[in-house]
């Protein structure tokens, strides 16, 4: 803080905390619309491909256009990490796999891509434990999980009535 840092937000970023922090330093209050989220919807999000309640909060905090742009940019941002993970998997390079999985886990968690975040987190944990066979099995499902999560969040973003 003494070096000029004004605050800190831990990852994964909480969209409400981000909006509050940005509005504090920008001197504005973010426009808020009410978000009706049932306890059932939140409970069902766990283990699902996309946490819809979280995405709705993200949209409320950042706006529909910004979230849509983040989703549109996801494949390009994830591409180098997916490539690094694929190359490292061929060599069974657990530290490189763990680093790539960590980067993907952060992206997934920040966008509410629950199932992808869980998978990449499991890859990280298996790498830390040195379980190469488990890492290979988990990595084998990564592309399908990524594609599914992307398809689902794109559909959610295009269906404004669910936001």
C-alpha positions in Angstrom: 0.0 0.0 0.0 2.9 2.4 0.8 4.1 2.1 -2.8 0.9 3.6 -4.2 -1.4 0.6 -4.3 -4.9 1.8 -3.3 -6.6 -1.5 -2.7 -6.7 -5.3 -3.4 -9.2 -7.7 -4.8 -8.4 -11.4 -4.6 -9.1 -13.9 -7.4 -11.5 -15.1 -8.4 -12.9 -11.6 -8.7 -16.2 -11.0 -7.0 -18.1 -8.8 -9.5 -20.0 -6.9 -6.8 -16.7 -6.1 -4.9 -15.1 -5.0 -8.2 -18.0 -2.7 -9.1 -17.9 -1.2 -5.6 -14.2 -0.6 -5.7 -14.3 0.9 -9.2 -17.2 3.1 -8.3 -15.4 4.3 -5.2 -12.3 5.4 -7.1 -14.3 6.7 -10.1 -16.6 8.7 -7.7 -19.7 7.1 -9.2 -22.2 4.6 -8.0 -22.8 1.7 -10.4 -26.3 1.3 -11.8 -27.9 -1.7 -10.2 -30.8 -3.7 -11.2 -32.4 -6.3 -9.0 -31.3 -9.8 -9.4 -33.8 -12.5 -8.4 -31.9 -15.6 -7.6 -33.6 -18.5 -5.9 -31.7 -20.7 -3.5 -32.5 -23.6 -5.8 -30.8 -21.9 -8.8 -27.7 -21.2 -6.7 -27.6 -24.7 -5.4 -28.0 -26.2 -8.9 -25.1 -24.1 -10.2 -22.6 -26.1 -8.2 -21.3 -28.8 -10.5 -23.0 -27.2 -13.5 -21.1 -25.9 -16.5 -22.0 -22.3 -15.8 -23.1 -20.6 -12.6 -26.0 -18.6 -13.9 -26.5 -16.7 -10.7 -22.8 -15.6 -10.7 -23.0 -14.5 -14.4 -26.1 -12.4 -13.6 -24.2 -10.7 -10.8 -21.3 -10.2 -13.2 -23.7 -8.6 -15.8 -25.2 -6.4 -13.0 -21.7 -5.2 -12.0 -20.0 -4.8 -15.4 -22.8 -4.6 -17.9 -24.0 -6.9 -20.6 -21.7 -5.5 -23.2 -18.6 -6.0 -21.1 -19.5 -9.5 -20.1 -20.3 -10.4 -23.7 -16.8 -9.0 -24.7 -15.1 -11.1 -22.0 -16.9 -14.2 -23.2 -16.0 -13.4 -26.9 -12.3 -12.9 -25.9 -12.1 -16.1 -23.8 -11.0 -18.4 -26.6 -8.2 -16.2 -27.7 -7.0 -15.6 -24.1 -7.2 -19.3 -23.3 -5.6 -20.5 -26.5 -1.9 -20.2 -25.4 -2.6 -21.9 -22.0 -4.5 -24.7 -23.7 -1.7 -25.1 -26.2 0.9 -25.1 -23.4 -1.1 -27.7 -21.4 -1.4 -29.9 -24.5 2.3 -29.7 -25.2 3.2 -30.3 -21.6 0.8 -33.2 -21.4 2.7 -35.0 -24.1 5.9 -34.6 -22.1 4.2 -35.3 -18.8 5.7 -32.0 -17.6 3.6 -31.6 -14.4 4.9 -28.1 -13.4 4.0 -26.7 -16.9 0.6 -28.5 -16.8 -0.1 -27.1 -13.4 0.8 -23.6 -14.5 -1.4 -23.8 -17.6 -4.3 -25.3 -15.6 -3.9 -22.5 -13.0 -4.3 -19.8 -15.7 -7.3 -21.6 -17.1 -8.8 -22.0 -13.7 -8.6 -18.3 -13.0 -10.3 -17.5 -16.3 -13.0 -20.0 -15.7 -13.7 -18.9 -12.1 -13.9 -15.3 -13.1 -16.6 -16.0 -15.6 -18.6 -18.4 -13.5 -17.6 -21.5 -15.6 -17.9 -23.8 -12.7 -17.3 -27.2 -14.2 -14.2 -25.9 -16.1 -12.9 -24.3 -12.9 -13.4 -27.6 -11.0 -11.7 -29.6 -13.7 -8.7 -27.3 -14.0 -8.5 -27.2 -10.2 -8.4 -31.0 -10.1 -5.6 -30.9 -12.7 -3.6 -28.5 -10.5 -4.1 -30.7 -7.4 -3.1 -33.9 -9.2 0.0 -32.1 -10.5 0.9 -30.9 -7.0 0.5 -34.5 -5.8 2.6 -35.9 -8.6 -0.2 -38.2 -9.9 0.8 -38.2 -13.6 -1.7 -40.9 -14.6 -4.6 -38.9 -13.1 -3.3 -35.7 -14.7 -3.4 -37.3 -18.1 -6.9 -38.6 -17.6 -8.2 -35.2 -16.4 -6.4 -33.4 -19.3 -8.1 -35.7 -21.8 -11.4 -34.2 -20.9 -10.3 -30.5 -20.9 -11.1 -29.6 -24.5 -14.6 -31.0 -24.3 -15.3 -29.3 -21.0 -13.9 -26.0 -22.3 -16.0 -26.1 -25.5 -19.2 -27.0 -23.4 -18.6 -24.2 -21.0 -18.1 -21.7 -23.8 -21.2 -22.8 -25.7 -23.3 -22.6 -22.5 -22.1 -19.1 -21.5 -22.5 -17.8 -25.0 -26.0 -19.1 -25.0 -26.7 -17.6 -21.6 -25.3 -14.2 -22.7 -27.4 -14.3 -25.9 -30.6 -15.1 -24.0 -31.0 -11.7 -22.3 -34.3 -12.9 -20.6 -32.2 -15.2 -18.3 -30.0 -12.3 -17.2 
